[in-house]
Amino acid sequence: MSACVLYHFAFDPGSRAVRLALGEARIGFSETPVRPWEDGCPVATLNPSGMPPVLQIADAGGRALTLCEPAAILGWLEERTKEPFLLPADAAERAEVRRLLAWFDRRFTDEVNAVLLHERMEKPLLRLGPPEARALRAGREALKSHLVMMEGLLAQRDALAGRRISQADIVAAAHLSVLDYFGEVSWAAYPAVKTWYMKLKSRPCFRPLLADRFPGVQASAWYHDLDF
């Protein structure tokens, strides 16, 4: 068994962020896909929230460590070495990274994912009926407002928080990658965001995400293309 085992759901943005970060850190891990809405899901006994991702680690001394939720896992990755990994050395940029993480964890999740991913993903999985047109319109309008904010940042910066890729980029790309699978991102309207996403999508850590398949839904025509 691998020293690292990741319990995850392929289309959960938090799970995707952790997969990207582990790939960026070049840490090998075995995968245990989970369906947290089903009875008997193993994550329920590992994480009090019952939600993925959960990373189980066996350290050099054979001791087991269980890390629950993206923040804990990304924090562990950051603390493994003395050199900055996905948090900038500059204090101002670190503060900006944390601001952006809170943005995606709160507003983006509440205003966009809780609507669009509920309609496009959760309803089919839970057999709750077809998507509602009014909810889709509201979610898409909210997504536009967030993409406008990202466009403004990326028109002035190399990465979301500043000069180099950080946790903010990993988390943002994870969220957008799920929406992109369902064809919800109008990339042409946001050229700076598109260029940024293409650069991230071309990194080796992104390749496993492009192989994910959601049952009964074909990926957008450009989902797998690195240059789209």
Secondary structure, 3 states (H helix, E strand, C coil): CCCEEEEECCCCHHHHHHHHHHHHCCCCCEEEECCCCCCCCHHHHCCCCCCCCEEEEECCCCCEEEEECHHHHHHHHHHCCCCCCCCCCCHHHHHHHHHHHHHHHHHHHHHHHHHHHHHHHHHHHHCCCCCCHHHHHHHHHHHHHHHHHHHHHHCCCCCCCCCCCCHHHHHHHHHHHHHHHCCCCCHHHCHHHHHHHHHHHCCHHHHHHHCCCECCECCCCCCCCCCC
